[in-house]
Amino acid sequence: MPEGSQRELSSLLDSLDARFEACTIQDATGELDPWLRRRRRNADPAQWWWHRKPKTAPW
């Protein structure tokens, strides 16, 4: 990928990560475990999004 495109994509992904992080909190209580237990167990620590939940429940 050309360097300019790579920088642009990286900037876009950083913005999306920041928006996701602003709208979620750490799932310290394991509320999402029934749905994500296997994915969390196998997740690379760099995949931080598997350990976050919405700030407000969508239901």
N, CA, C and O atoms as CSV, one atom per row, in Angstrom:
chain,resi,resn,atom,element,x,y,z
A,1,MET,N,N,0.853,-1.164,0.000
A,1,MET,CA,C,0.000,0.000,0.000
A,1,MET,C,C,0.907,1.237,0.000
A,1,MET,O,O,1.892,1.276,0.737
A,2,PRO,N,N,0.592,2.224,-0.802
A,2,PRO,CA,C,1.405,3.443,-0.813
A,2,PRO,C,C,1.403,4.121,0.560
A,2,PRO,O,O,0.410,4.072,1.286
A,3,GLU,N,N,2.502,4.739,0.895
A,3,GLU,CA,C,2.666,5.333,2.220
A,3,GLU,C,C,1.581,6.359,2.542
A,3,GLU,O,O,1.074,6.386,3.664
A,4,GLY,N,N,1.221,7.195,1.582
A,4,GLY,CA,C,0.177,8.198,1.814
A,4,GLY,C,C,-1.163,7.555,2.144
A,4,GLY,O,O,-1.863,7.997,3.055
A,5,SER,N,N,-1.514,6.517,1.407
A,5,SER,CA,C,-2.766,5.802,1.663
A,5,SER,C,C,-2.725,5.111,3.016
A,5,SER,O,O,-3.723,5.077,3.736
A,6,GLN,N,N,-1.578,4.568,3.354
A,6,GLN,CA,C,-1.428,3.889,4.638
A,6,GLN,C,C,-1.619,4.878,5.792
A,6,GLN,O,O,-2.281,4.557,6.779
A,7,ARG,N,N,-1.046,6.070,5.672
A,7,ARG,CA,C,-1.214,7.097,6.715
A,7,ARG,C,C,-2.674,7.518,6.836
A,7,ARG,O,O,-3.190,7.682,7.941
A,8,GLU,N,N,-3.336,7.692,5.698
A,8,GLU,CA,C,-4.739,8.097,5.697
A,8,GLU,C,C,-5.621,7.031,6.340
A,8,GLU,O,O,-6.492,7.347,7.150
A,9,LEU,N,N,-5.396,5.778,5.982
A,9,LEU,CA,C,-6.160,4.679,6.563
A,9,LEU,C,C,-5.898,4.563,8.061
A,9,LEU,O,O,-6.826,4.350,8.841
A,10,SER,N,N,-4.653,4.701,8.456
A,10,SER,CA,C,-4.303,4.632,9.872
A,10,SER,C,C,-5.004,5.742,10.655
A,10,SER,O,O,-5.501,5.511,11.757
A,11,SER,N,N,-5.041,6.928,10.093
A,11,SER,CA,C,-5.711,8.054,10.744
A,11,SER,C,C,-7.206,7.790,10.883
A,11,SER,O,O,-7.797,8.080,11.923
A,12,LEU,N,N,-7.816,7.240,9.838
A,12,LEU,CA,C,-9.237,6.911,9.874
A,12,LEU,C,C,-9.529,5.859,10.938
A,12,LEU,O,O,-10.475,6.002,11.713
A,13,LEU,N,N,-8.723,4.807,10.977
A,13,LEU,CA,C,-8.927,3.757,11.980
A,13,LEU,C,C,-8.717,4.285,13.399
A,13,LEU,O,O,-9.439,3.887,14.313
A,14,ASP,N,N,-7.755,5.160,13.593
A,14,ASP,CA,C,-7.547,5.776,14.904
A,14,ASP,C,C,-8.779,6.567,15.330
A,14,ASP,O,O,-9.168,6.531,16.498
A,15,SER,N,N,-9.396,7.281,14.388
A,15,SER,CA,C,-10.615,8.049,14.684
A,15,SER,C,C,-11.764,7.128,15.069
A,15,SER,O,O,-12.499,7.403,16.017
A,16,LEU,N,N,-11.913,6.034,14.327
A,16,LEU,CA,C,-12.980,5.085,14.642
A,16,LEU,C,C,-12.758,4.420,15.997
A,16,LEU,O,O,-13.705,4.243,16.763
A,17,ASP,N,N,-11.519,4.054,16.294
A,17,ASP,CA,C,-11.207,3.478,17.605
A,17,ASP,C,C,-11.539,4.454,18.722
A,17,ASP,O,O,-12.080,4.056,19.754
A,18,ALA,N,N,-11.221,5.720,18.526
A,18,ALA,CA,C,-11.498,6.738,19.543
A,18,ALA,C,C,-13.004,6.890,19.758
A,18,ALA,O,O,-13.450,7.034,20.896
A,19,ARG,N,N,-13.792,6.860,18.685
A,19,ARG,CA,C,-15.252,6.952,18.809
A,19,ARG,C,C,-15.804,5.741,19.555
A,19,ARG,O,O,-16.663,5.880,20.425
A,20,PHE,N,N,-15.309,4.557,19.214
A,20,PHE,CA,C,-15.763,3.337,19.891
A,20,PHE,C,C,-15.418,3.400,21.371
A,20,PHE,O,O,-16.251,3.088,22.222
A,21,GLU,N,N,-14.192,3.802,21.675
A,21,GLU,CA,C,-13.765,3.873,23.070
A,21,GLU,C,C,-14.582,4.903,23.849
A,21,GLU,O,O,-14.886,4.687,25.022
A,22,ALA,N,N,-14.941,6.019,23.213
A,22,ALA,CA,C,-15.731,7.059,23.882
A,22,ALA,C,C,-17.146,6.583,24.203
A,22,ALA,O,O,-17.757,7.068,25.155
A,23,CYS,N,N,-17.672,5.646,23.427
A,23,CYS,CA,C,-19.047,5.164,23.613
A,23,CYS,C,C,-19.143,3.874,24.410
A,23,CYS,O,O,-20.237,3.346,24.608
A,24,THR,N,N,-18.011,3.365,24.868
A,24,THR,CA,C,-18.005,2.104,25.604
A,24,THR,C,C,-17.205,2.243,26.893
A,24,THR,O,O,-16.471,3.211,27.095
A,25,ILE,N,N,-17.371,1.252,27.751
A,25,ILE,CA,C,-16.598,1.183,28.998
A,25,ILE,C,C,-16.036,-0.229,29.131
A,25,ILE,O,O,-16.493,-1.157,28.463
A,26,GLN,N,N,-15.049,-0.377,29.992
A,26,GLN,CA,C,-14.465,-1.696,30.257
A,26,GLN,C,C,-15.529,-2.596,30.862
A,26,GLN,O,O,-16.228,-2.181,31.786
A,27,ASP,N,N,-15.669,-3.810,30.367
A,27,ASP,CA,C,-16.644,-4.766,30.895
A,27,ASP,C,C,-16.013,-5.532,32.061
A,27,ASP,O,O,-15.727,-6.725,31.956
A,28,ALA,N,N,-15.806,-4.832,33.154
A,28,ALA,CA,C,-15.134,-5.406,34.326
A,28,ALA,C,C,-15.973,-6.480,35.015
A,28,ALA,O,O,-15.421,-7.363,35.672
A,29,THR,N,N,-17.294,-6.420,34.878
A,29,THR,CA,C,-18.168,-7.387,35.547
A,29,THR,C,C,-18.413,-8.637,34.710
A,29,THR,O,O,-18.995,-9.603,35.203
A,30,GLY,N,N,-17.979,-8.633,33.456
A,30,GLY,CA,C,-18.186,-9.792,32.595
A,30,GLY,C,C,-19.609,-9.923,32.097
A,30,GLY,O,O,-20.059,-11.024,31.776
A,31,GLU,N,N,-20.320,-8.812,32.029
A,31,GLU,CA,C,-21.722,-8.821,31.603
A,31,GLU,C,C,-21.903,-9.445,30.215
A,31,GLU,O,O,-22.927,-10.073,29.947
A,32,LEU,N,N,-20.926,-9.276,29.344
A,32,LEU,CA,C,-21.031,-9.810,27.988
A,32,LEU,C,C,-20.474,-11.225,27.854
A,32,LEU,O,O,-20.457,-11.774,26.752
A,33,ASP,N,N,-20.022,-11.819,28.944
A,33,ASP,CA,C,-19.416,-13.152,28.888
A,33,ASP,C,C,-20.282,-14.222,28.228
A,33,ASP,O,O,-19.749,-15.031,27.467
A,34,PRO,N,N,-21.604,-14.268,28.483
A,34,PRO,CA,C,-22.384,-15.321,27.837
A,34,PRO,C,C,-22.271,-15.306,26.306
A,34,PRO,O,O,-22.416,-16.346,25.664
A,35,TRP,N,N,-22.019,-14.153,25.737
A,35,TRP,CA,C,-21.924,-14.039,24.283
A,35,TRP,C,C,-20.485,-14.065,23.779
A,35,TRP,O,O,-20.239,-14.451,22.636
A,36,LEU,N,N,-19.546,-13.666,24.606
A,36,LEU,CA,C,-18.177,-13.471,24.120
A,36,LEU,C,C,-17.123,-14.342,24.795
A,36,LEU,O,O,-15.937,-14.198,24.500
A,37,ARG,N,N,-17.514,-15.218,25.668
A,37,ARG,CA,C,-16.549,-15.984,26.470
A,37,ARG,C,C,-15.447,-16.619,25.624
A,37,ARG,O,O,-14.266,-16.455,25.930
A,38,ARG,N,N,-15.815,-17.344,24.564
A,38,ARG,CA,C,-14.810,-18.027,23.740
A,38,ARG,C,C,-13.926,-17.018,23.005
A,38,ARG,O,O,-12.709,-17.194,22.944
A,39,ARG,N,N,-14.518,-15.976,22.453
A,39,ARG,CA,C,-13.722,-14.973,21.736
A,39,ARG,C,C,-12.750,-14.275,22.678
A,39,ARG,O,O,-11.602,-14.028,22.309
A,40,ARG,N,N,-13.195,-13.956,23.884
A,40,ARG,CA,C,-12.309,-13.295,24.850
A,40,ARG,C,C,-11.161,-14.206,25.250
A,40,ARG,O,O,-10.017,-13.764,25.354
A,41,ARG,N,N,-11.460,-15.456,25.469
A,41,ARG,CA,C,-10.434,-16.409,25.895
A,41,ARG,C,C,-9.337,-16.520,24.840
A,41,ARG,O,O,-8.158,-16.633,25.173
A,42,ASN,N,N,-9.728,-16.488,23.565
A,42,ASN,CA,C,-8.780,-16.648,22.468
A,42,ASN,C,C,-8.239,-15.318,21.934
A,42,ASN,O,O,-7.394,-15.308,21.039
A,43,ALA,N,N,-8.719,-14.206,22.476
A,43,ALA,CA,C,-8.341,-12.893,21.942
A,43,ALA,C,C,-6.911,-12.515,22.304
A,43,ALA,O,O,-6.448,-12.743,23.422
A,44,ASP,N,N,-6.246,-11.949,21.354
A,44,ASP,CA,C,-4.934,-11.350,21.569
A,44,ASP,C,C,-5.144,-10.132,22.481
A,44,ASP,O,O,-6.119,-9.406,22.285
A,45,PRO,N,N,-4.279,-9.878,23.462
A,45,PRO,CA,C,-4.452,-8.719,24.339
A,45,PRO,C,C,-4.570,-7.404,23.568
A,45,PRO,O,O,-5.157,-6.448,24.074
A,46,ALA,N,N,-4.032,-7.342,22.373
A,46,ALA,CA,C,-4.129,-6.130,21.571
A,46,ALA,C,C,-5.562,-5.908,21.068
A,46,ALA,O,O,-5.900,-4.807,20.633
A,47,GLN,N,N,-6.396,-6.940,21.124
A,47,GLN,CA,C,-7.789,-6.818,20.679
A,47,GLN,C,C,-8.659,-6.348,21.844
A,47,GLN,O,O,-9.535,-7.070,22.319
A,48,TRP,N,N,-8.398,-5.140,22.285
A,48,TRP,CA,C,-9.034,-4.559,23.467
A,48,TRP,C,C,-10.545,-4.430,23.331
A,48,TRP,O,O,-11.242,-4.411,24.345
A,49,TRP,N,N,-11.072,-4.340,22.117
A,49,TRP,CA,C,-12.500,-4.119,21.921
A,49,TRP,C,C,-13.351,-5.270,22.414
A,49,TRP,O,O,-14.537,-5.077,22.682
A,50,TRP,N,N,-12.775,-6.483,22.546
A,50,TRP,CA,C,-13.546,-7.617,23.053
A,50,TRP,C,C,-13.858,-7.475,24.539
A,50,TRP,O,O,-14.651,-8.248,25.077
A,51,HIS,N,N,-13.255,-6.511,25.202
A,51,HIS,CA,C,-13.417,-6.349,26.648
A,51,HIS,C,C,-14.145,-5.062,27.000
A,51,HIS,O,O,-14.005,-4.551,28.111
A,52,ARG,N,N,-14.914,-4.541,26.069
A,52,ARG,CA,C,-15.654,-3.304,26.302
A,52,ARG,C,C,-17.137,-3.539,26.023
A,52,ARG,O,O,-17.500,-4.421,25.245
A,53,LYS,N,N,-17.984,-2.746,26.660
A,53,LYS,CA,C,-19.430,-2.831,26.453
A,53,LYS,C,C,-19.978,-1.418,26.290
A,53,LYS,O,O,-19.316,-0.455,26.675
A,54,PRO,N,N,-21.176,-1.278,25.727
A,54,PRO,CA,C,-21.759,0.057,25.557
A,54,PRO,C,C,-21.935,0.757,26.907
A,54,PRO,O,O,-22.215,0.107,27.914
A,55,LYS,N,N,-21.772,2.070,26.924
A,55,LYS,CA,C,-21.996,2.820,28.163
A,55,LYS,C,C,-23.439,2.710,28.602
A,55,LYS,O,O,-23.717,2.606,29.797
A,56,THR,N,N,-24.358,2.730,27.658
A,56,THR,CA,C,-25.767,2.528,27.955
A,56,THR,C,C,-26.268,1.327,27.174
A,56,THR,O,O,-25.931,1.143,26.004
A,57,ALA,N,N,-27.062,0.526,27.824
A,57,ALA,CA,C,-27.569,-0.685,27.167
A,57,ALA,C,C,-28.450,-0.298,25.982
A,57,ALA,O,O,-29.258,0.624,26.088
A,58,PRO,N,N,-28.301,-0.993,24.860
A,58,PRO,CA,C,-29.083,-0.669,23.679
A,58,PRO,C,C,-30.544,-1.154,23.747
A,58,PRO,O,O,-31.323,-0.886,22.833
A,59,TRP,N,N,-30.910,-1.847,24.798
A,59,TRP,CA,C,-32.277,-2.357,24.917
A,59,TRP,C,C,-33.076,-1.606,25.947
A,59,TRP,O,O,-34.248,-1.916,26.166
